[in-house]
C-alpha cells in the first residue's frame, strides 16, 4: 500500500512539473511597452499611442539639434528601464519615463513632464494594465524651506514667515533616474512667471541663496529623503531670490 502511494505521489509531481513547463510565460516588458501603455494624460496629452509609436521608430538627437526640431526621443534605455523625449529643444522641455520592479511582480512607473517645473505622476503596471499609483509617490508634505535654502541668517520670526510662504507657493522640478532608483527634487522656476519669481521678495528679507536639493531614495519599497548640497557652480546657476 505504501508503495502504491509513493508511486501516485511521484506521478502527481511529474504532472505538476510538466504543467509548469507548458504554462505560457509572460512576455518580457520593456520601457517601450510602458511608454505605449501610459494614458494620454500621463504625458500631458502631448501624444496619442499612434504618435508614440512613430516617435519610437527613430531614437537619438537630430543632426540639426541647434535649431528648433519636432519632438524626438533621445534616450530609450531598455536595459535600465528609462526613456526621455524632448518636445522642445534646446529649451530642455522634456518628458521622462522610468520604472522599477516591485516584489510582487508588478512595476512602479514614474512619468515626469518638465518645463521649468515638473508634473510628476506614478502608476502601477500589472500584466499589460496600468493604473494610477499615487499612493506610492514620495511624501512631499514634509519638504521644507531649509531643505533648499540656508536660513541661518534669519531670525526665528523671519524663518517662520518665509516657511509659510514656501509651503503655499513652492514649486518643484524632478529628475528621474536612468541608473538606480533615486529621484532628484530641485526648486522649480516657472518659465516667464514674474509673479512667482518675486513671491518671496514681498517678505522684504533680502536674498537667500539656494544651496541644497533633495534626493528621494526608493529602498525596500518605500521612500527616504536625503538633503544634498549643490555643487558651487550649480548654486550660482540655480540661485533664486527670496
Backbone torsions as a table, in degrees:
resi	resn	phi	psi	omega
1	UNK	NA	-44.5	179.3
2	UNK	-61.6	-37.2	179.5
3	UNK	-64.9	-38.5	-179.9
4	UNK	-66.4	-41.8	179.9
5	UNK	-62.1	-42.2	179.3
6	UNK	-63.0	-40.3	178.4
7	UNK	-62.5	-42.7	179.6
8	UNK	-64.3	-40.9	179.0
9	UNK	-64.0	-40.9	177.7
10	UNK	-63.4	-41.3	179.9
11	UNK	-63.7	-43.1	178.8
12	UNK	-64.4	-38.2	179.2
13	UNK	-64.2	-43.0	178.7
14	UNK	-63.7	-39.4	179.2
15	UNK	-63.3	-40.4	179.8
16	UNK	-64.3	-42.0	179.4
17	UNK	-63.4	-43.4	-180.0
18	UNK	-65.6	-37.0	179.6
19	UNK	-65.4	-39.3	178.5
20	UNK	-66.1	-36.4	178.4
21	UNK	-65.6	-36.4	-177.5
22	UNK	-80.7	-16.7	-177.7
23	UNK	-64.4	125.7	-178.7
24	UNK	-65.8	136.3	178.8
25	UNK	-88.0	147.8	179.8
26	UNK	-69.7	132.4	179.1
27	UNK	-57.5	145.3	179.2
28	UNK	-64.4	131.1	-179.3
29	UNK	-93.2	136.7	177.7
30	UNK	-121.5	172.6	178.8
31	UNK	-63.2	-26.9	175.4
32	UNK	-62.0	-46.5	-179.9
33	UNK	-60.6	-42.5	-178.0
34	UNK	-69.0	-39.9	176.9
35	UNK	-58.4	-40.0	179.7
36	UNK	-76.8	-26.9	-177.3
37	UNK	-80.4	-20.7	-177.2
38	UNK	-61.1	140.5	174.4
39	UNK	-65.7	155.6	-176.7
40	UNK	-57.4	-37.5	-176.6
41	UNK	-72.3	-14.9	174.5
42	UNK	-66.6	-25.0	-180.0
43	UNK	-111.1	28.1	179.2
44	UNK	55.5	32.1	176.7
45	UNK	56.6	32.2	-179.0
46	UNK	-80.7	-34.6	-176.7
47	UNK	-139.3	139.1	171.5
48	UNK	-77.3	174.1	178.0
49	UNK	-61.4	-42.0	-179.8
50	UNK	-63.9	-38.7	178.2
51	UNK	-68.5	-34.4	176.5
52	UNK	-66.4	-37.9	176.9
53	UNK	-60.1	-39.6	178.4
54	UNK	-66.5	-40.6	178.4
55	UNK	-60.8	-34.9	-176.9
56	UNK	-74.8	-10.0	-177.5
57	UNK	-74.6	-21.7	-179.2
58	UNK	-140.4	114.3	-177.4
59	UNK	-107.2	134.9	176.3
60	UNK	129.3	160.1	-179.2
61	UNK	-70.2	139.6	175.2
62	UNK	-64.1	155.2	-178.9
63	UNK	-66.4	-33.3	-178.7
64	UNK	-95.4	49.3	-171.1
65	UNK	-67.9	-12.0	177.1
66	UNK	-80.5	-13.3	-179.8
67	UNK	-103.5	168.3	176.9
68	UNK	-66.1	131.2	-177.8
69	UNK	-133.4	160.1	177.1
70	UNK	-71.6	171.4	179.8
71	UNK	-55.1	144.2	177.0
72	UNK	-153.5	151.2	175.1
73	UNK	-93.1	119.8	179.3
74	UNK	-97.4	-20.5	178.1
75	UNK	-135.8	127.7	171.6
76	UNK	-138.1	85.9	-173.8
77	UNK	-95.5	95.4	-176.8
78	UNK	-70.6	-31.7	-178.5
79	UNK	-67.4	-39.0	-178.3
80	UNK	-97.2	-9.3	178.2
81	UNK	74.3	50.1	-176.7
82	UNK	-140.8	140.6	178.1
83	UNK	-142.2	140.6	176.7
84	UNK	-134.4	131.0	179.4
85	UNK	-128.9	131.2	177.0
86	UNK	-94.9	133.5	173.9
87	UNK	-109.0	-4.8	169.4
88	UNK	-149.6	128.2	-176.2
89	UNK	-141.3	135.2	13.6
90	UNK	-94.5	24.4	-177.7
91	UNK	-72.7	-2.4	178.1
92	UNK	63.6	30.8	172.2
93	UNK	-86.4	119.4	-165.8
94	UNK	-146.6	166.1	170.6
95	UNK	-123.5	132.8	175.5
96	UNK	-118.1	142.9	176.1
97	UNK	-135.6	134.2	174.2
98	UNK	-148.6	169.6	177.9
99	UNK	-149.3	158.8	174.9
100	UNK	-128.0	148.8	176.3
101	UNK	-80.9	133.2	174.7
102	UNK	-92.6	162.0	-175.9
103	UNK	-63.2	-29.2	-177.5
104	UNK	-88.4	7.9	177.1
105	UNK	98.1	-15.6	176.9
106	UNK	-76.7	175.4	-179.8
107	UNK	-127.3	137.1	174.5
108	UNK	-93.7	122.0	-175.2
109	UNK	-111.9	132.9	174.3
110	UNK	-115.1	135.7	177.0
111	UNK	-131.4	126.0	-176.6
112	UNK	-130.0	125.2	173.8
113	UNK	-105.6	123.2	-172.8
114	UNK	-123.5	125.7	174.1
115	UNK	-145.8	71.2	-173.0
116	UNK	86.7	-48.1	169.7
117	UNK	-123.6	164.9	-175.3
118	UNK	-114.4	144.8	167.4
119	UNK	-106.3	104.3	-174.4
120	UNK	-105.2	127.9	-179.8
121	UNK	-132.3	151.2	179.6
122	UNK	-122.7	145.2	-178.8
123	UNK	-136.9	160.0	172.8
124	UNK	-111.6	123.3	176.9
125	UNK	-103.7	124.5	-176.7
126	UNK	-141.6	105.5	176.0
127	UNK	49.3	53.2	175.1
128	UNK	89.8	-11.4	179.9
129	UNK	-108.2	147.0	-178.2
130	UNK	-133.6	139.4	179.8
131	UNK	-145.7	160.4	-180.0
132	UNK	-59.5	139.6	178.0
133	UNK	-132.1	43.7	-176.3
134	UNK	-60.1	-23.2	179.0
135	UNK	-66.4	-13.7	177.9
136	UNK	-100.9	7.6	178.1
137	UNK	-76.6	155.3	176.1
138	UNK	-60.3	145.9	177.6
139	UNK	-85.1	107.8	-177.7
140	UNK	-97.3	5.7	-179.1
141	UNK	-65.2	-24.1	-178.9
142	UNK	-95.8	1.1	176.2
143	UNK	-66.8	134.9	-173.0
144	UNK	-133.4	168.9	-177.9
145	UNK	-53.7	-44.2	-176.3
146	UNK	-67.5	-14.0	176.6
147	UNK	-70.7	-15.9	-176.7
148	UNK	-123.6	-29.0	-172.2
149	UNK	-124.4	150.4	174.1
150	UNK	-85.2	109.3	-177.6
151	UNK	-105.9	16.8	-175.0
152	UNK	-63.6	-22.8	-178.6
153	UNK	-87.9	2.3	-177.9
154	UNK	-97.1	153.7	172.6
155	UNK	-78.1	162.4	177.1
156	UNK	-55.0	-38.3	179.5
157	UNK	-66.0	-45.8	179.2
158	UNK	-61.4	-43.9	-179.6
159	UNK	-62.6	-39.6	-179.9
160	UNK	-65.2	-43.1	-179.3
161	UNK	-67.7	-42.0	178.1
162	UNK	-65.4	-36.8	179.6
163	UNK	-63.2	-39.3	178.0
164	UNK	-65.4	-41.1	177.4
165	UNK	-63.7	-41.4	179.5
166	UNK	-59.9	-46.2	-177.9
167	UNK	-63.3	-31.2	-177.9
168	UNK	-82.5	-33.5	-167.6
169	UNK	-118.2	-17.6	-172.3
170	UNK	-62.1	136.7	176.2
171	UNK	-124.0	152.5	-171.1
172	UNK	-128.4	160.2	171.1
173	UNK	-128.0	146.9	-174.0
174	UNK	-121.2	152.9	169.8
175	UNK	-121.7	120.3	179.1
176	UNK	-83.0	151.0	-174.4
177	UNK	-84.2	133.9	167.5
178	UNK	-86.4	-30.9	175.5
179	UNK	-117.1	136.3	177.3
180	UNK	77.7	-162.9	-174.9
181	UNK	-137.3	44.6	-179.0
182	UNK	-122.6	132.4	178.7
183	UNK	-96.0	141.5	171.7
184	UNK	-100.1	136.5	175.2
185	UNK	-121.2	125.3	177.0
186	UNK	-122.1	163.3	172.2
187	UNK	-64.8	139.2	179.8
188	UNK	-86.5	165.0	175.7
189	UNK	-140.9	91.3	179.9
190	UNK	-54.3	129.5	-176.5
191	UNK	-69.2	130.0	177.4
192	UNK	55.5	40.4	177.4
193	UNK	-119.5	85.1	-176.2
194	UNK	-67.0	-29.1	178.4
195	UNK	-62.3	-41.7	178.3
196	UNK	-68.4	-40.6	-177.1
197	UNK	-62.1	-28.6	-176.4
198	UNK	-105.5	8.1	-176.3
199	UNK	-54.2	-50.6	-173.8
200	UNK	-78.0	-18.2	177.9
201	UNK	-66.6	-25.3	-179.2
202	UNK	-62.4	-21.5	179.2
203	UNK	-77.2	-12.6	174.7
204	UNK	61.3	38.1	177.5
205	UNK	-107.9	19.8	178.0
206	UNK	77.4	-143.6	-173.1
207	UNK	-115.4	139.9	169.4
208	UNK	-121.0	136.7	-177.3
209	UNK	-91.3	128.4	175.9
210	UNK	-71.5	122.9	-174.9
211	UNK	-131.5	1.1	-176.8
212	UNK	-138.1	166.1	171.8
213	UNK	-148.6	174.1	-174.9
214	UNK	-116.9	141.8	168.4
215	UNK	-116.6	127.0	172.0
216	UNK	-98.8	116.7	179.6
217	UNK	-94.8	133.6	176.9
218	UNK	-97.8	103.9	-179.2
219	UNK	-134.8	135.1	-179.4
220	UNK	51.6	37.7	175.1
221	UNK	60.3	37.9	170.1
222	UNK	-152.4	158.0	-177.5
223	UNK	-94.5	139.5	170.9
224	UNK	-125.1	142.7	-175.6
225	UNK	-98.8	135.7	174.4
226	UNK	-131.1	130.4	177.2
227	UNK	-94.0	127.8	-177.6
228	UNK	-119.5	154.1	177.4
229	UNK	-90.2	132.4	177.1
230	UNK	-68.4	142.3	171.4
231	UNK	-57.9	151.9	-175.1
232	UNK	-54.8	-40.9	-177.8
233	UNK	-65.3	-36.6	178.8
234	UNK	-73.7	-29.9	176.8
235	UNK	-63.1	-39.4	178.4
236	UNK	-66.6	-41.4	-177.0
237	UNK	-73.6	-38.0	-174.1
238	UNK	-93.9	3.4	-177.0
239	UNK	-57.1	131.1	177.6
240	UNK	-127.7	154.3	-176.4
241	UNK	-88.1	140.4	171.5
242	UNK	-118.7	NA	NA
